[in-house]
Amino acid sequence: MSDHKKKDLIFFFPAFFIWLILLMATSFQNLQRPLYTIQSPMNVVGALIFIIGLVITVNAQMTLKRNYSSMLRIREGHQLITHGIYKYVRHPVYTGTLLRTFAIPIYTTSLLGFLFALVGIPLIIYRIGVEEKMLIEEFSDEYLEYTKATRKLFPYVY
C-alpha cells in the first residue's frame, strides 16, 4: 500500500466520518419542521448553496471519468485532467463538498452545525496536501505548471 493511501486511510476517512456525523447531528437536532419546507431566506440560501455544491461535485466527477476515486490512487493510464471545471480549480470535488457542508447548517440555521462545518476545512486542506504530493510524484513538472495556472478550491481566491 502506498504512503498516500496509508495517510488517506489513517487520518482522513475516520476524521471525515466522525466530523460528518457531528455536523449532521448538530444541524438537525432542533429542526422542528419537515426538511423540504421553506420558511426563511436562510432556507433558500442553504438550499441554493447545496445545489451549487452538488452540481460542482458531479461535474468534476464526470470530467474525471475513470480517473475519479474516493480513495487517493493513481490508476494505470492515469491522465492529468486540466480541462472543463479543472481549468479553473484543481480540486473541484472538494469545493463542492465544502459548499454542501456549509449549506446544511445554513439551511437548518444551526450555529453549532456551522462551527462543526468549520472543522471540515482543515480536513480538506490536509487531504489536498496528500493528494497534491501524489500528483507531483506522478506528473512532476506537468502538475507543477498546472498549479501555477489554477487555484486549489476557488477561482481567483484559493
N, C-alpha and C positions, 0 to 999 in steps of 0.2 A: 504494500500500500504506500502511495506517495506521501511525502511530508505534507502536501497541501490537503490531501484527503483526511489525514490524521488531524490536522489543525481544524478542518471543517467539522469533523465528527465530534472531536473532543470538546470544543468550545461552542461553536455556532449553533448547532441543532438543539442541544439541550437548553441553552440560554434562550434561543428564539422561541421554543415552545412554552417554556415557563413564562417568559415575558408576554407572549400572546394570550395565554390563559389569564394572567393577571389583568391585562388590558381589557379583555372581553368581560371578565367578572366585574371589574370596577365600572366599566362603561354602562353595563346593562343592569346593575344592581338596583337602581332607583327608577328604572323605566316603568312608568305607570300606564302606558298606552301601547297599543299594537305598533310594531316596528314600521309598518307601511303607512302610517298616518303622518300628515304634515301639519304641524301645529305652530311652528315658528320659523322665522327666517334661517335660524341655525340648522333646522332640519333640511331645508332646501340646500344650503351651502354644503353641509356634510354629505348629502346625497350626491350633489354635483361633483364634489371632490372625489368621492368614492368611484363614481362612474368614470371620471377622467383617469384616475389611477388604474382602474381595471382595463380601460382601452389602451393605455400606455403599456401595461404589462403584457396583454395579449398580443398587441402589435409587435413588441420586442421579441416575444417567444416565437411568433410566426416568422419574423425576419430571420431569426437564428436557425429555424427549421431543425435539422438533425443535430446541430451543434448545441442545442439547448439541453441542459440537465439541471436538476435541482441540486445535485452534488457537483463539487468542483472537479472537473476532469477534462482531459484533452483526449478526444476520440481520434481514431485512425482517420487520416484525411481531413482533420480539423482545419477550418479556414478562419482567418481573421475577418470578421464581418464589419465593414465600415460604411455600409450604405443604409438607406432607409432611416429609421429613427437613430441608428448608430452613427449617422453622420453628425448628429448634434450632441449626443451624450454617449459615454462609454458603457454605462450601466443602467439603462432604462428600466430593466426589470425591478431593480432596487428603487428607482424613482417612483414607479407605480406602487410598489409595496409601501413605501413611506407615505405616499398620498392616501392610500387606502387606510393605513394605520391611523393617521391623524383624522381622517374622515369619521371614524367610528365615534371617538369622544366628542367631536364637534356635533355630529348628528344627535347623540344622546345627551349633549350638554353636560358632560362629566368632567369636572376639573381633575379628579383623581385619575380618571382614564387618560386625560391629556398628559398628566405627569408620567404615567406609565408609558405612554407613546413616546415621550422624550427619551426613555431608556433605550428604545429601539435604534436611535441614531448611532450610538457607539457600536452597537452590534452590527449594523450595516456597514459602518466605516471599517470595522475590523475585517469583515468578510471581503470587502472591496480590496483591502490591502493584500490579503492572502491570494485573492483571485488575480490581482494585477501582477504579483510576483510570478505566479504560474504562467501568465500570458507573456511576460517579459522573457521568461526562460524558453518558452516555445517559439515566440515570434521575434524576439530580440529587437533589432533596430526598427523593424516594421511597426511593432507595437509602440515603441518609444516615439516614433514620428507621429503615430496616431494620437498619442496622449498630448502632443503639442497642439493638435488641431481641434481637440474636443475637451469638454469638461466631464467630470465624473458623473454627476447626477442631474444638474440643472443647467441648461444652456446659458452662457454668459455669466453664470454666478459661481457654481462649484462643480 
